[in-house]
Amino acid sequence: MNEKSWLVVQFPLKSAKGSQRDHWLKDKVTEYLEIFLSDAGLGHVDGFDMGKCVSDPTAYALNIFCVVNDEARGVALIKKVLKEHRLDYTRIKIAAMPYENGETYTLKYAYKKGVTDFSL
């Protein structure tokens, strides 16, 4: 049996509060991921945060958190849903962390080649 994992989908923002479009994106991505993760029996969306990055106070991000029971399938499904529905797929990072006793996220996918770092 696969272990539960946290997955976070991260979009860069230009400001702490985000634009009207950023809020629309948060709502749409949350809605689609909730539907598709649930339908696939993979998991659910467990909230979001929007604002300054902890590691770099000059950077801003939208983070959408999901709990999945199969990390690899969850990442693949998220990428597919965002790409098919044109939800800023070309700007995302996806990272994972064990659900129990996880301390740090590990980057699983980045829209830019060569990107290896991830932080909230």
DRENPA-3360 file (N, C-alpha, C; in nm, 2 decimals, always signed):
BEGIN
1 = MNEKSWLV = +0.08/-0.12/+0.00/+0.00/+0.00/+0.00/+0.09/+0.13/+0.00 ~ +0.05/+0.22/-0.08/+0.12/+0.35/-0.08/+0.09/+0.43/+0.04 ~ +0.20/+0.51/+0.08/+0.18/+0.60/+0.19/+0.12/+0.73/+0.14 ~ +0.04/+0.79/+0.24/-0.01/+0.92/+0.21/+0.10/+1.03/+0.20 ~ +0.08/+1.12/+0.11/+0.17/+1.23/+0.09/+0.10/+1.37/+0.08 ~ +0.17/+1.47/+0.12/+0.13/+1.61/+0.09/+0.18/+1.64/-0.04 ~ +0.10/+1.70/-0.13/+0.15/+1.76/-0.25/+0.11/+1.91/-0.25 ~ +0.20/+1.99/-0.29/+0.17/+2.13/-0.30/+0.20/+2.18/-0.44;
9 = VQFPLKSA = +0.10/+2.25/-0.50/+0.12/+2.31/-0.63/+0.14/+2.46/-0.61 ~ +0.25/+2.51/-0.66/+0.29/+2.64/-0.63/+0.30/+2.73/-0.76 ~ +0.23/+2.84/-0.75/+0.23/+2.94/-0.86/+0.30/+3.07/-0.81 ~ +0.39/+3.12/-0.89/+0.45/+3.25/-0.85/+0.35/+3.36/-0.86 ~ +0.36/+3.46/-0.77/+0.27/+3.58/-0.77/+0.36/+3.70/-0.78 ~ +0.30/+3.81/-0.82/+0.37/+3.94/-0.83/+0.35/+4.02/-0.70 ~ +0.25/+3.99/-0.62/+0.23/+4.07/-0.50/+0.18/+3.97/-0.39 ~ +0.18/+4.02/-0.26/+0.13/+3.93/-0.15/-0.02/+3.90/-0.16;
17 = KGSQRDHW = -0.10/+4.00/-0.20/-0.24/+3.97/-0.21/-0.28/+3.91/-0.34 ~ -0.20/+3.91/-0.44/-0.24/+3.85/-0.57/-0.34/+3.94/-0.64 ~ -0.35/+3.92/-0.77/-0.44/+3.99/-0.86/-0.57/+3.92/-0.86 ~ -0.67/+3.99/-0.93/-0.80/+3.93/-0.94/-0.79/+3.79/-1.02 ~ -0.70/+3.79/-1.12/-0.68/+3.67/-1.19/-0.61/+3.56/-1.10 ~ -0.52/+3.60/-1.01/-0.46/+3.50/-0.92/-0.57/+3.44/-0.83 ~ -0.67/+3.51/-0.79/-0.77/+3.46/-0.70/-0.86/+3.37/-0.79 ~ -0.89/+3.41/-0.91/-0.97/+3.32/-1.00/-0.89/+3.19/-1.02;
25 = LKDKVTEY = -0.76/+3.20/-1.04/-0.68/+3.08/-1.06/-0.68/+2.99/-0.94 ~ -0.67/+3.04/-0.82/-0.68/+2.97/-0.70/-0.81/+2.89/-0.69 ~ -0.92/+2.96/-0.72/-1.06/+2.90/-0.72/-1.07/+2.79/-0.82 ~ -1.03/+2.81/-0.94/-1.04/+2.71/-1.05/-0.95/+2.59/-1.02 ~ -0.83/+2.61/-0.99/-0.73/+2.50/-0.96/-0.79/+2.42/-0.85 ~ -0.83/+2.48/-0.74/-0.88/+2.41/-0.63/-1.01/+2.33/-0.67 ~ -1.10/+2.39/-0.74/-1.22/+2.32/-0.79/-1.18/+2.20/-0.87 ~ -1.10/+2.22/-0.98/-1.06/+2.11/-1.07/-0.99/+2.00/-0.99;
33 = LEIFLSDA = -0.89/+2.03/-0.91/-0.81/+1.93/-0.84/-0.90/+1.85/-0.75 ~ -0.99/+1.92/-0.68/-1.08/+1.85/-0.59/-1.17/+1.74/-0.66 ~ -1.22/+1.78/-0.78/-1.30/+1.69/-0.86/-1.22/+1.57/-0.91 ~ -1.10/+1.60/-0.97/-1.03/+1.50/-1.04/-0.96/+1.41/-0.94 ~ -0.90/+1.46/-0.83/-0.84/+1.38/-0.73/-0.94/+1.28/-0.67 ~ -1.06/+1.34/-0.64/-1.17/+1.26/-0.58/-1.22/+1.15/-0.67 ~ -1.24/+1.19/-0.80/-1.29/+1.09/-0.90/-1.19/+0.98/-0.92 ~ -1.06/+1.01/-0.91/-0.96/+0.91/-0.93/-0.93/+0.83/-0.81;
41 = GLGHVDGF = -1.00/+0.86/-0.69/-0.97/+0.80/-0.57/-0.83/+0.82/-0.51 ~ -0.77/+0.93/-0.55/-0.64/+0.96/-0.51/-0.62/+1.05/-0.39 ~ -0.72/+1.13/-0.36/-0.71/+1.22/-0.25/-0.80/+1.34/-0.26 ~ -0.76/+1.45/-0.20/-0.84/+1.57/-0.19/-0.75/+1.70/-0.17 ~ -0.81/+1.81/-0.20/-0.74/+1.94/-0.17/-0.76/+1.97/-0.02 ~ -0.66/+2.02/+0.04/-0.66/+2.05/+0.18/-0.63/+2.19/+0.22 ~ -0.66/+2.29/+0.13/-0.64/+2.43/+0.16/-0.54/+2.49/+0.07 ~ -0.51/+2.62/+0.10/-0.42/+2.70/+0.03/-0.36/+2.81/+0.12;
49 = DMGKCVSD = -0.25/+2.87/+0.07/-0.21/+2.99/+0.13/-0.16/+3.08/+0.01 ~ -0.16/+3.21/+0.04/-0.12/+3.30/-0.07/-0.05/+3.42/+0.00 ~ +0.07/+3.45/-0.05/+0.14/+3.56/+0.01/+0.29/+3.55/+0.00 ~ +0.36/+3.61/+0.10/+0.51/+3.60/+0.10/+0.56/+3.46/+0.12 ~ +0.67/+3.43/+0.05/+0.74/+3.30/+0.07/+0.82/+3.31/+0.20 ~ +0.82/+3.20/+0.27/+0.89/+3.20/+0.40/+1.04/+3.21/+0.38 ~ +1.09/+3.15/+0.28/+1.23/+3.15/+0.26/+1.28/+3.27/+0.19 ~ +1.20/+3.35/+0.12/+1.24/+3.47/+0.05/+1.13/+3.57/+0.06;
57 = PTAYALNI = +1.13/+3.66/+0.16/+1.03/+3.76/+0.18/+1.00/+3.85/+0.06 ~ +1.09/+3.85/-0.03/+1.07/+3.94/-0.15/+1.00/+3.87/-0.26 ~ +0.97/+3.74/-0.24/+0.90/+3.66/-0.34/+0.76/+3.63/-0.29 ~ +0.66/+3.61/-0.38/+0.53/+3.58/-0.34/+0.48/+3.45/-0.42 ~ +0.39/+3.38/-0.35/+0.34/+3.25/-0.42/+0.20/+3.22/-0.37 ~ +0.13/+3.14/-0.46/+0.01/+3.08/-0.42/+0.04/+2.93/-0.41 ~ +0.01/+2.87/-0.29/+0.03/+2.73/-0.27/-0.10/+2.66/-0.25 ~ -0.13/+2.56/-0.32/-0.25/+2.48/-0.31/-0.20/+2.34/-0.26;
65 = FCVVNDEA = -0.25/+2.30/-0.14/-0.21/+2.18/-0.07/-0.31/+2.07/-0.10 ~ -0.26/+1.95/-0.13/-0.34/+1.83/-0.15/-0.29/+1.72/-0.07 ~ -0.37/+1.63/-0.03/-0.33/+1.50/+0.04/-0.37/+1.39/-0.06 ~ -0.27/+1.31/-0.09/-0.29/+1.20/-0.19/-0.24/+1.07/-0.13 ~ -0.29/+0.96/-0.18/-0.25/+0.83/-0.13/-0.15/+0.76/-0.23 ~ -0.12/+0.83/-0.34/-0.02/+0.78/-0.43/+0.05/+0.90/-0.49 ~ +0.17/+0.93/-0.44/+0.25/+1.05/-0.48/+0.27/+1.06/-0.63 ~ +0.32/+0.96/-0.69/+0.35/+0.96/-0.84/+0.23/+0.98/-0.92;
73 = RGVALIKK = +0.12/+0.91/-0.89/+0.00/+0.92/-0.97/-0.07/+1.06/-0.94 ~ -0.05/+1.11/-0.82/-0.11/+1.24/-0.78/-0.04/+1.35/-0.86 ~ +0.10/+1.35/-0.87/+0.17/+1.45/-0.94/+0.13/+1.44/-1.09 ~ +0.12/+1.32/-1.15/+0.09/+1.30/-1.29/-0.05/+1.36/-1.32 ~ -0.15/+1.33/-1.23/-0.28/+1.38/-1.25/-0.29/+1.53/-1.24 ~ -0.22/+1.59/-1.14/-0.22/+1.73/-1.13/-0.17/+1.80/-1.25 ~ -0.05/+1.75/-1.30/+0.00/+1.80/-1.43/-0.09/+1.79/-1.54 ~ -0.16/+1.68/-1.56/-0.25/+1.66/-1.67/-0.37/+1.75/-1.66;
81 = VLKEHRLD = -0.43/+1.76/-1.54/-0.55/+1.85/-1.52/-0.51/+2.00/-1.55 ~ -0.40/+2.04/-1.50/-0.37/+2.18/-1.52/-0.34/+2.21/-1.66 ~ -0.27/+2.12/-1.73/-0.24/+2.14/-1.87/-0.36/+2.13/-1.96 ~ -0.45/+2.03/-1.94/-0.57/+2.02/-2.02/-0.67/+2.14/-2.00 ~ -0.67/+2.19/-1.88/-0.76/+2.30/-1.85/-0.70/+2.44/-1.86 ~ -0.57/+2.44/-1.91/-0.50/+2.57/-1.93/-0.49/+2.66/-1.81 ~ -0.46/+2.60/-1.70/-0.45/+2.67/-1.57/-0.31/+2.70/-1.53 ~ -0.25/+2.78/-1.61/-0.11/+2.83/-1.59/-0.01/+2.72/-1.56;
89 = YTRIKIAA = -0.03/+2.61/-1.64/+0.06/+2.49/-1.63/+0.21/+2.53/-1.65 ~ +0.24/+2.63/-1.73/+0.37/+2.67/-1.76/+0.44/+2.75/-1.65 ~ +0.37/+2.77/-1.54/+0.43/+2.85/-1.43/+0.45/+2.77/-1.30 ~ +0.41/+2.64/-1.30/+0.40/+2.57/-1.17/+0.52/+2.50/-1.12 ~ +0.52/+2.47/-0.99/+0.62/+2.38/-0.93/+0.53/+2.29/-0.85 ~ +0.56/+2.16/-0.84/+0.49/+2.06/-0.76/+0.59/+2.00/-0.67 ~ +0.56/+2.00/-0.54/+0.65/+1.93/-0.44/+0.57/+1.84/-0.35 ~ +0.65/+1.74/-0.29/+0.58/+1.64/-0.21/+0.65/+1.63/-0.08;
97 = MPYENGET = +0.58/+1.58/+0.02/+0.63/+1.56/+0.16/+0.55/+1.44/+0.22 ~ +0.62/+1.35/+0.29/+0.54/+1.25/+0.36/+0.43/+1.31/+0.45 ~ +0.31/+1.24/+0.45/+0.20/+1.29/+0.53/+0.23/+1.29/+0.68 ~ +0.29/+1.18/+0.72/+0.32/+1.16/+0.86/+0.47/+1.19/+0.88 ~ +0.50/+1.27/+0.98/+0.64/+1.30/+1.01/+0.72/+1.37/+0.90 ~ +0.66/+1.43/+0.80/+0.73/+1.50/+0.70/+0.77/+1.64/+0.75 ~ +0.89/+1.68/+0.71/+0.94/+1.81/+0.76/+0.97/+1.90/+0.64 ~ +1.01/+1.85/+0.53/+1.04/+1.94/+0.42/+0.99/+1.88/+0.29;
105 = YTLKYAYK = +0.95/+1.97/+0.20/+0.90/+1.93/+0.07/+1.02/+1.91/-0.03 ~ +1.00/+1.81/-0.11/+1.09/+1.78/-0.22/+1.03/+1.81/-0.35 ~ +1.10/+1.88/-0.43/+1.05/+1.92/-0.57/+1.03/+1.80/-0.65 ~ +0.92/+1.78/-0.71/+0.89/+1.67/-0.80/+0.87/+1.71/-0.95 ~ +0.83/+1.84/-0.97/+0.82/+1.89/-1.10/+0.83/+2.04/-1.10 ~ +0.90/+2.09/-1.20/+0.91/+2.24/-1.22/+0.89/+2.27/-1.36 ~ +0.82/+2.38/-1.39/+0.79/+2.42/-1.52/+0.92/+2.46/-1.60 ~ +1.02/+2.51/-1.53/+1.14/+2.55/-1.59/+1.25/+2.44/-1.57;
113 = KGVTDFSL = +1.31/+2.41/-1.68/+1.42/+2.31/-1.68/+1.53/+2.36/-1.59 ~ +1.60/+2.28/-1.52/+1.71/+2.32/-1.44/+1.67/+2.37/-1.30 ~ +1.54/+2.39/-1.27/+1.50/+2.44/-1.14/+1.51/+2.32/-1.04 ~ +1.58/+2.33/-0.93/+1.59/+2.22/-0.84/+1.55/+2.26/-0.70 ~ +1.53/+2.39/-0.67/+1.49/+2.43/-0.54/+1.34/+2.44/-0.52 ~ +1.30/+2.42/-0.40/+1.16/+2.44/-0.37/+1.15/+2.49/-0.22 ~ +1.07/+2.59/-0.20/+1.04/+2.63/-0.06/+0.90/+2.70/-0.06 ~ +0.84/+2.69/+0.06/+0.71/+2.76/+0.08/+0.73/+2.91/+0.10;
% end
